[in-house]
Amino acid sequence: MNLTAEQKSVYDKIIAVVNEDKGGLFFLYGHRGTSKTFIWRTLSSSVRSRGDIVLAVASSGIAYLFLSGGQKTHSRFAIPLNPTKDATCNIKQGSPLENLIVKTNLIIWDEAPLMHRYYFKALDHTLRDILRFINTSSLDKSFERKTIVLGGDFRQILPVITKGTSTETIQIPDDILINDCVDPILAI
């Protein structure tokens, strides 16, 4: 399978930033079936073929299974389950995980829209803390010189009504609900 022109453009931009070791933040948006996983695998294979390190994570328990060497985000980065705006990941200085993150060239984070912004802040705070001794000139740069590609589909997120009651938060019209639990496909 070959990359389409659009996929090749995305791939080239991300690989150029990885090769220059400048760090960058990208977001790859696409609904199911738009070959995001194919791009993740192509990026991973390219970077790993040079002996460099790619950390592939996903926010959901199923999505990480489709990533080459993938893990759940919480497990890989030791992010607290309920982070606050000032939270950091539970990564100790000098630990094997810290050493792995220092050497990492590319982080791929699939299903990113499913996560609250505090998860990203926790990783950002942690990367700044870990990497501040390596390059003090980039302390003001998000995710501290790492190339990070976030991806996912915003249509998978339900809208939230701030301070809404449970009946206001999700209102599904009765005419589109499937009431036949025995054979829901036939009920459609």
Salt bridges, closest charged atoms under 4 A:
ASP12 OD1 - LYS8 NZ 2.90
GLU20 OE1 - LYS22 NZ 3.02
ASP52 OD2 - ARG50 NH2 2.97
ASP124 OD1 - ARG128 NE 3.07
ASP129 OD1 - ARG132 NH2 3.26
ASP153 OD1 - ARG155 NE 3.28
